[in-house]
């Protein structure tokens, strides 16, 4: 893979395979890291970390790259499975000692942040309902003020 820095020798095979395929997918788009960052909800520096295996990418970042690269449903699903296998095997940085009762072998947790275009519509609908209710109350108040003004002047 030309232009890419060498991956660490001690990477688990699942992680190495996934990152190599992620790099190929990124190369397939023809985008620079800056352009990739501009087309996704993830920065250039985040993509640099994901593509150099220093940090596992969130599931949504992989899904965004698959969309940009034009992967169909089956290919994208396979990529999601590779992601799942990779994050399970991803090396964890050394952490400070766990307090008593802490859980050993803590698993990687996916980044729950969704890009704005993937956010659940129910949140938007709830906000829209509040906006409509506020508009209706404001209209009712204006009508009431108009009626009171007409009665007072007449």
N, C-alpha and C positions, 0 to 999 in steps of 0.2 A: 504494500500500500504506500505509494509515493506521497511524500509531503506530510505524513503522519509521524508523530514521535513514537518511539518503540513503547510497547505496553510493558508493564512490570513483569518480570519473569515468574513471580510467585502468584500470579492471578489464577484462580480456579478455572478449569477448562470451560465451564458454562459461561463465566463472565467474559473470558477472552473471545469465545465464539460470538457472543452477543455483541460486544463492542466492535469487533471486526465487521460484523454484518451491519451494525448501526452506522459505522463509518462508510461502508459501501452504499448504504441507502442515502446518506447525506451527500456523498459524491455524485450519486445518480441524479440528485436535484440540480446540481451545478451551482448551488448557492454558496456564498461565503458564510462564515459564522455570523457576521453582522447581518446579512440578508436573512439568514435563517432565524436569528433572534427577532428581526423586525416582523417576520411572518408568523411567529409563534408567541406565546406568552412567556418565553424563556429567553434570558439575555445571552449575549455572545459569550460571556464568561461562564455561564451555566452550561452552555453547549460544549465549551472547551473542557469543562470538568467531566461531563458525561462521555464525550468522545475520547478522552484520555484515561478513562477508568478510575478517576480519582473520587467520583461520586456516582451513585446509581441515579439514572434519570427517573423522574416521576412517570407513572403510566401515561399521564396526559401528554407529556412531552413526546413520548414515543408515538402515541396516537397522532399527534399533530404532524410529526415528521412523516409518518406513513401516509397521511392525507396529502401532504405537499408532494411526496414522491409518487403519488398516484397508485398506491397499492390497493388492490381490490379487497373485498371482504375476507376471502380465504387467506390471502397472503398477510393481511393485517392481523388476522386471528393467530396465524402462526408466529408472527412477530411478538404478539402479546404473550404467547406461551413461552417463547425464548426469554422475554423480559422477566416473566414470573420465575423461571428456572435461574436466571442470572441473579436476581435480587435475593433469592434464597441462599445463594452461594457467595454473594458479595462480601469481601472481607470488611470487617468492622474495624474502625480505628480503636486504638487502645483507649479504654474509658477509665475514669477514676473508680476506685473500689466502690462497690454497691453497698448501701446501708443494709443493716440486718433485715432480712425478709425480702431483699431485692431479687428480681428474677434474673437468673443466669440465662445466657444464650438468647438475649433479646433479639427479636426479628426486626428486619427493616420495615418501617411503616411508610407507605406511599404518601406522597405529598397530596393533601386533600384539596389543594387549590386548583380550581378549574379555570381555564381561560374563559373570558367573557362570553365567547360564542358557544361554549359547552355548558353554561350554567343552567340549572334547572329552571324551567319556565314558571313553576309554581311560586317561586320567590318574586318574580317579576309581576305575576298576576296579583299577588297580595299587595304589592306596592301600587299597582294600577288601581285596584279596588279602593285603597285609601285615598288616592289622588281623585278618583271620581266622587267619592263621598265628600271630600273637602270641597270640590267644585260645586257639588249640589248644595251643600250648606251655605257656601258663599253666595250662590245665586238666590237661595231662599232669603238670606239676610238682606241682599240688595233689593229684592222685591218688597220685603217688609219695610225697609227704609223708604222706598218709593211710595208705598201706601201711606205710611205715617206722614211723609212730607206732603202728599196730596191732601190729606185730611186736615193737617195743620194750616195749610195755605188757603183752604177753601172754606 
